[in-house]
Amino acid sequence: MKATATAPGKTILVGEHFVVYGEAAIVMAINRRVQVTVEGRQNRSLYISSDLGFSGTFVEDKYTAETGYVGGEKVLKPIKISAQTVLNAFEKKIGLNISVHSSIPMAVGLGSSGALAVATVAAVGKFLGRELSADKIVSLSTEAEKVVHINPSGIDQAISTYGGVIVYKKEEGITRLKTASAIPLVIGNTGIQRNTGILVDNVRMKRSRFPEIMNLMNSAAKHLSRQFIVALKSDALNSLGELMDINQGLLMAIGVSHEALDRLVYAARASGAVGAKLTGAGGGGCMIALTPLDQRERVSEAIRRVGGTPIIAKKADKGVHCWIHE
């Protein structure tokens, strides 16, 4: 018997960085997914095979590489921790074969680690015969992520579990948002890895030097997110695009964009996107372009021409789901 689960990645539509200071971030699941398949193993080790470039075995905390020797433990350990978290929760001492397939680029702000945690938790739970609720999947996957990321917000785990669109505020938590819009995107990957912690620290230092100005930007971000929610509910594509452009201006002003991101943003706007901005931490990673369906190829080619890797995406209404098979 095998259990398989699949879960989507995500993109932040508006609100990154300002969410740290209490404003709303609006986050959308995208139709790029990870798939995790689990089956039993005769011993108590956890064997993980993947198309991420690494495979290997964990016996408790000892890792033995099978393929992709350098860096494999760092990539695969979060999967092991997610599986072990579920086994511990139900007091099961068994071994597992875990197979991972992903269409979400790693470490570029598209929620690959959150989706992996969610899919692993759901697959292991299903294999154990447990019907985990969505809230339980979020709870267990966030618990597992704490081992890796210390203090995750839970945004990535929630959006990957529920799908669709959510609004997150630090003091209020997560609210699911209903919208009929497909929100068609072209994502542009710069291929530049960034350090989220450093970028967040840089913004904090700027706030300490220019508190009045930064408070005004926070106020602008608050009104922007409110208007964005209104536009989402009415499927006003042009308004959504304009608000994304304004958000990009705010993000550039606080110093978290990057010249490679800016090139992709301007190229997308000039080629038919109704709005474009960075998504996530900035400093590299990805940008998103809100693009009418008949302009997707043109915008993709424009992103490619200026050095980015385009990914055509849209809203994924379906979050995590899992099934049993032979």
N, C-alpha and C positions, 0 to 999 in steps of 0.2 A: 504493500500500500504506500502511496505517495500523497503528499498534500502540496498544493501550489497556491501561491498568492501573488497578486500583482498590484502595484501601487504607483500613482503618478508623481512626477516632479512638480515644481512650482516656479512661479515668477512673481515678484513684487510689482504690482501695477503702479502704485504711488505710496509714498510715506516712509521709505527707508531712511535711516538715521534720525529723522524727526521722531520716530516711534520711541527712541531711547528716552526722549524728553516728554513723553506722555501723549503725543499725537497719534492719530490712527494710521496704521499701515493696511493697505488693501491688497490681498494676496489671492492669486488664482492658480488652481491646479492646471497643468498642461498635459497634452496628450503624448508626452514622452514618459515611458514607464520602466520600472524594474520588475523582474519576475524572479521569485525565489521558490525553489522546489525542495522539499524535505522528505527524506525516507530514513528508516531505521538502519542502525549499524550494529555489528555484533559486539564491538567493544564500546567503551565509554568515551571515546575520543570524538571530536567534531571535525569532520573533513569538509573543507569548503573548496569547491571548484567554481571558477568564474570566467567570464569573458572580459574581465577587467585587467587581464594580463598576469594574474597571480592565482595559484592554487596551493593548498597546504593543509596541514593537520594541527589541531590544538589538542594537547593532552593537558587538561587543566590550563595553566598559563604558559606552558612550553609550546613553542611553535616550531614546526618542521616544514620547510618549504618544499614543494614539489616542482612548481614552475615559477618563473619570475622572481628570482631569489632576492634581489635588492628592493627593499621597501614593501615587500609583500605582507609582512606582519601588520604594518601600520594600516594598510588598506583593508585587510581581512578581519582584523581584531574587532572593529565595531559590529560586524556581522556575528562573530562568535559571541560577543557580549549580549547582543539582542536575543540570540537563541538561548543563551545561558540564563538570562533574566526570566524567560518564560519557564524554562525547566525548573529553576529555583522556586518560582511562584507557585508551582504545582507539585513541588517536592519530588521531581522525577530525576533519577540518576541513570540516564541512558545516553548512548552515542547516536550521532546523526550524520548522514551525508546531506550536505546543503549545496545546491547548485544555483548559481546566480547569473542572470542575464540582464543587461541594462542598456537602454537607449538614451540615458541621461548622461551628458558629459559630467565628469567629476570636478569638484573644487572650482566651479565657476558661478556659484550662486543659484543654481537651478534645483536645489533641494535633493541632490542624489543621496546624501547620507540619511536624511530624514525618510525618504522613500524606502531605502534599504532596510532601515530599522523597522518601519511599519510592515513591510512585506514579510520580513523575517519573523517578526512577532506573530503576525496573522497565520503564516504557514505552519510554524511550530505549534501554535495553539490548535489549529485545525488537525494536525497530525496526532496530537494528544487527545483528540475527541472533545475539545472544549469549544463551545460556541462563544467566542469572545465578543462582547459588545464593542461598538465603535469607541465609546469612552474608555473601555478597558484597554483597547489597542493603543489609544493615544497615551494613556497612563504608563503602560509597560514600555512602550517605545521611547517615551520621554525619559523614563527612569534609566533605560539603557544608554541613551544619549548623554546623560549626566556624567557617566563614567568617562566618556570621550571628550565632551565639550564643557564639562563642569557645570555651566549654568544656562542650558538651552531655554529659549522662551517657550518652546512647545508649538510655535507657529508651523514649522515644517512638518511636524508629526500630525498636527491637526488637519492641515490642508491635504496631506497625502492620504489621510484616513477618510475624510469626508468628501473630498473633491469639490468642484464648483469654485465659489468665491467666498472668502471670509474677511471680516474686518477685525483687526487686533489692536487693542489699546492696553497699555501696561496695567492700568488700574482696574480695567473692566474685563480683561481677558478676551475671549474669542466669541464673535457673533457670526453666524452663517448668513450670507446675503443671497437672496434669490434674484437672478437676472436671466432673461431670455437670450441676451446677446451671446453670440459665439465668441466675441472678442478675438478676431483673427490677428495673429501676430507673426512677424518675422523676427526671430531672435538672432542677434549677431554676436558671435563668440570671438573676443579678441585673442584668446589663447594665452592671455597674460594672467598669471596667478597673483593673487593679492592677499594681504594680511588684514583680515577684518579688524582685529584688535587694534592695530596701529592706526587704521583709518578712524575708528571710533575715538581713540585717544586724541588724535589730531583735531577732531571736531570739538571735543571737550575743552582742549586748550584754547581753541579759537573763541569758544563761548566765554571762557574766563577773561580773555583780553577785551572782548567786545560784547558785553552782556546785553546792552540795549539793542544793538543791531540784530544779534542772534535771536533775542526774544521776539522781535518783529518778524523775523523769518519763521519762527515757530508759529506765530499767529497766522501768517500767510499759509503755512502748511496745513494748519487746522481747517481754515476755510476751504482750501483746495480739496482736501479729502472729503469734506461734506458735499461740495459741488460734484465731485467725482461719483459719489454714491448716487446722487440724484440723476446724473447723466447715465450711469449704468442701468438704473431701473427703467429709464425711458429709451434705452438703446440709442442714445445720441452720439453716434460715432465721431462726428467732427468735434463736438464738445469734449469728449474723452481725449481726443488727440491734442487739442489745445491745452487742456489741463496737464497732460503728460509733458508737453513742451515747457510749460511754466515750472513744473516740478524739476525738470532737468536744469532749468536756470537756477533754481534754488540750490540744487545739489552741486552745480558748478561753483556757485558763490561760496559754499561752505568748504570747498576744496577737495571733494571726493571723486570728481571725474578724472579722466585721463585722456591724453591727446589721442590715443587709439580709439577710445570710446567716442570721443567727439567726432572723429572722422567718420565712424560708422553712423552716428546719429545724423550728421549733416547729409551724408550720402543717401540715407534712407528717406529723409524728408524731401530731398531734391528729386527723388525718383518715384514718388507716389504715396508714401506713408503720410497719414493725416496727423501723426504725432510720434515722437521717439524720445527715449530717455535711457539712461543706464538703469540696471535693475540689480538690487542687492547692495553689497558693500561699496562698489565702485573700485577705483584704482586699477581697473582691469576687469577680468570676468566678462560679463555679458551686458548688452543693451537690448531693448525691445522696441519694435516699430509697429504701431497699430496700422494695419494695412488692409485696404479693401481687397476682396478676394481676387479681383481681376488685375491687381497690381503686385501680387506676391512674387512672381518670377522676376519682374523688373527690379523690385526692391532687393530681392535676394542677390541678383547679379551685381547691383550697386555696392552692396556690402562686401561681396567677394572681391570686387575690383579694388577696394581700398584696404584689403588685407584681412577681412573678417571671414568667419565661417558661418554661413546662414543656416538657420533651422526654422522651417515653417511649422507653426504651432497654433493651437487654439485651446479654448477652455475644455477641460476634462470634467464633465459633470459626475462621472463615476469615480469614486475614491477607491479604497482598497476592496478587493474581493478575492475569495479563496474557494478552493474546491478539492475534493478527494478524487483520486484516480489510481489506476494500476501502473 
